Amino acid sequence: MERVSQDLEVLLAYEARRKALLDEKSALKRAESLEKIEGDKIGEQRGIEKIIKTMALGIIHKGIDNETISSLTGLSQEEINNLRHQ
């Protein structure tokens, strides 16, 4: 530490390295935060899809046709047929 504080070139190199490490740490924290937000969005979307499919199953059990179910839920005919065969 004594050598670093006495040699301007070494001190500047030390400070540059220190700043780079802090920047890298900050970038990692930002990335982790963005990953969490993205994960939350994916989980929320999956939850919504599950609710829609559960509702569609209830409608299927009421004997409603695929076209009506599709217009109510936004599910494709193929998705509805798959639900019918579960």
N, C-alpha and C positions, 0 to 999 in steps of 0.2 A: 504494500500500500504506500509505503514511503517513496519507493521508486516511481510509482504511478503519479503521485502528487508532485513530484519534482520534474518529471519529463512531460512537457506539453504534448508532444506527439503521442506518447503512450496514454496520457490522460484523455486525449481526444478519441483515440481508438477504443479505450475502455468505455467512454460515454456513448460512442456510436454503437458498440456491441450491446450495451445495457439498453439503449433505446430500441434496438432491433428486437431484443428479447421481449421487452414490454409490448411492442407492437404486435409481435407474434402471439403473445398471450391474449391480448385484446381481440385479435382476429379469431382466435380459437373460441373465445367466449361468445363472440357474435355468431359464429357458425353454429355453436351448440344451441344458442337461443333460437336461431332460425330453424334448426332441425326440430326443436321442440314445438314451435309454432306449426310447422308443416305436419308434424306427427299428429298434433291435435286436430288439424283440419282434416287429415285423412281419417282419423278415428271418428270424427263427427260425421263425415260423409258416409262412412260404412254404417254408422248407426241409423242415419236417415234411410239408406238403402234397405236395411233390415226392417225398419218400420213399414216402409212402402210394400215390401214383399209380404210381410205379415198381414197387412191390410188387404193386399191382393188375394191372399189365401182365403181370408174371410169372405171376400166378394165371390171368389170361385165357389165356395161352399154354398153360397146363396143361389147358385145356378146362373149367374150372369155371364153373358157371352164375352169372348176375348176382345172384341173390338171396343166394347164399352169399358172393360177393365183397362185396356190400353189407354183409352182417352182419359180415364180418371186418374191413373197412376203414372203414366208416362213410360210404362214397361213395354218392351217389344212383344210381338206375338210369340216369338221363340221363348222369351223369359216366362211368359204366362203359361205356355205349354209345358215348360220344365216344371213350373210350380204345380200344374195340374197332375203331373205324374210323380209327385213326391209321395 
